[in-house]
């Protein structure tokens, strides 16, 4: 085995480690986006229920608008997050 062969092998191993790291980051980002989506769903569900039982409320309206902006945050984080966060496709 020559020095060039060893260098090429090391480069391939580094590339494989980097690919593994990127895959792990993608999975983590997707899991975070999923949790974020679940929180948004709970907030929007509660907001809708409160809106039906209370008189018009500016604070409640602002909460709803803010929660509806959330999907743009998860859609920009990564391709993995965009496919994981179901609210992002709405």
C-alpha positions in Angstrom: 0.0 0.0 0.0 1.4 3.4 -1.0 1.2 6.7 0.9 -1.3 7.9 -1.7 -3.5 4.8 -1.0 -3.4 5.5 2.7 -4.2 9.2 2.1 -7.1 8.2 -0.1 -8.4 5.7 2.4 -8.2 8.3 5.2 -10.1 10.8 3.0 -12.8 8.3 2.4 -13.1 7.5 6.1 -13.3 11.3 6.9 -16.0 11.7 4.3 -18.0 8.8 5.7 -17.7 10.2 9.3 -18.9 13.6 8.0 -21.8 11.9 6.2 -22.8 10.1 9.4 -22.6 13.4 11.3 -24.8 15.1 8.8 -27.4 12.2 8.9 -27.4 12.5 12.7 -28.0 16.2 12.6 -30.8 15.7 10.1 -32.5 13.2 12.3 -32.1 15.5 15.3 -33.5 18.5 13.4 -36.4 16.4 12.2 -37.2 15.3 15.8 -37.1 18.9 17.0 -39.3 20.0 14.2 -41.8 17.2 15.1 -41.9 18.3 18.7 -42.3 21.9 17.7 -45.2 20.9 15.4 -46.9 19.1 18.3 -46.5 22.1 20.5 -48.0 24.4 17.8 -50.9 22.0 17.3 -51.7 22.0 21.0 -51.5 25.8 21.2 -53.7 26.3 18.1 -56.2 23.7 19.4 -56.5 25.4 22.8 -56.6 28.8 21.2 -59.5 27.7 19.0 -61.4 26.3 22.0 -60.9 29.4 24.0 -62.0 31.6 21.1 -65.3 29.8 21.0 -65.9 30.1 24.7 -64.7 33.7 25.3 -65.7 37.1 23.9 -63.3 38.5 21.2 -59.9 38.9 22.8 -57.0 40.7 21.2 -54.4 38.7 23.2 -55.9 35.4 22.1 -55.9 36.6 18.5 -52.2 37.6 18.7 -51.4 34.2 20.2 -53.1 32.4 17.3 -51.3 34.6 14.7 -47.9 33.9 16.4 -48.5 30.2 16.6 -49.5 30.1 12.9 -46.2 31.8 12.0 -44.3 28.9 13.6 -44.2 26.6 10.6 -42.1 29.0 8.7 -39.4 28.5 11.4 -39.3 24.8 11.0 -39.5 24.8 7.3 -36.4 26.9 7.0 -34.3 24.7 9.4 -33.6 21.8 7.0 -35.1 19.6 4.3 -35.5 16.9 7.0 -37.4 19.2 9.2 -39.7 20.4 6.4 -40.7 16.8 5.7 -41.1 16.0 9.3 -43.1 19.0 10.4 -46.5 18.4 8.9 -47.6 22.0 9.7 -44.9 23.2 7.3 -46.8 21.9 4.3 -49.9 23.9 5.1 
